[in-house]
Amino acid sequence: MEEKMRVALERKAVELFEKRRLDKGLSVEALAARLYPDVPAANARMNLNRLRKPQINGKPKRLSFGDFIDLCIALDMVPERIVSQTITEVLEQEK
């Protein structure tokens, strides 16, 4: 798989997570606390924002498999469905 496609899939997944967060009425702080319960609030928020927003190099942090699963669990999402939806939507955009 080309790097461009990997990045597009990761960004689409993050977009779906962000939409779900908003639909559930969760603040960034509340989601960060679910994802990183043992980390101080400011650090937890920073960890989450690294996935959501561009960093110094202009690119968001890459979405690891662990982050993907943790976000699915924290947002009550089924990982298999998110994978399927992500692939479908990215391929439709490519047309």
Secondary structure, DSSP 4 states (H G I P E B T S, - for coil): --HHHHHHHHHHHHHHHHHHHHHTT--HHHHHHHH-TTS-HHHHHHHHHHHHS--TTSSPPP--HHHHHHHHHHTT--HHHHHHHHHHHHHHHH-
